[in-house]
Amino acid sequence: MVNPDVSTERRWRLAGLGLLGLLLVFVFATFRGYGTVWDEELQRLYGDHVIRWWTSGFADRSAMTFSNLWLYGGLFDVPANLLARVSPLGVYEARHLATALLGLAGVAATWRLGALVAGEGAGLLA
C-alpha cells in the first residue's frame, strides 16, 4: 500500500514543477515585449566596464568610477552582457531574458526552501 503522505508530497512536487514549467513558457512568450527603463543603458555600460576590468587583469579600473554603480556590483550585469554578446537577440532582449530567468530561479529557490522547511505543499504556497 502507498503511504498517503508520500503520495500527497509527490503530487505537490509535481504541481510545483508544472507551475515552474508554465512560468518558463510565460517567460519565453513575453520577454521580447518588456519595455526599457531609465537606467537600463547605464547598467549595460557598467557591465561592459566590469568585463573590461576582469579581462584586463584588473588593470582597467573604470568600473570603479563609473557613476555610483560600483556600490551595487556587477553580479547580474556581467552575465547579462555576456549573454547579449553570444545571443542572436538584441542587447536589451537578452538582458530582459536574463532578468526573467533570474526571477524564475528565485521563485524556484523559494519553492524548494519552503518545501525543505515545511513540506512540499508549503513550498508551493511560499
Residue pairs with C-beta under 8 A, 6 or more apart in sequence:
8 120
8 121
9 119
9 120
9 121
10 120
12 115
12 119
12 120
12 121
12 123
12 124
13 115
13 120
15 124
16 111
16 115
16 120
16 123
16 124
19 124
20 104
20 107
20 108
20 111
23 104
23 107
24 104
27 97
27 100
27 101
27 104
28 97
30 100
31 93
31 96
31 97
31 100
32 89
32 93
32 96
34 96
34 99
34 100
36 92
40 92
40 95
42 67
42 69
43 69
43 77
43 95
44 77
44 80
44 81
44 84
44 91
44 92
44 95
45 66
46 63
46 66
46 67
46 69
46 74
46 77
47 74
47 77
47 78
47 80
47 81
48 81
49 60
49 62
49 63
49 66
49 74
50 63
50 74
50 77
50 78
51 78
51 81
51 82
52 60
52 62
52 63
53 60
53 61
53 62
53 63
53 64
54 78
63 69
63 70
63 74
64 70
76 98
76 99
76 102
79 98
80 94
80 95
80 98
80 99
81 95
83 94
83 95
83 97
83 98
84 90
84 91
84 94
84 95
87 93
87 94
87 97
89 97
110 126
111 123
111 124
111 126
112 123
113 123
113 126
114 122
114 123
114 124
114 125
114 126
115 122
115 123
115 124
116 123
117 123
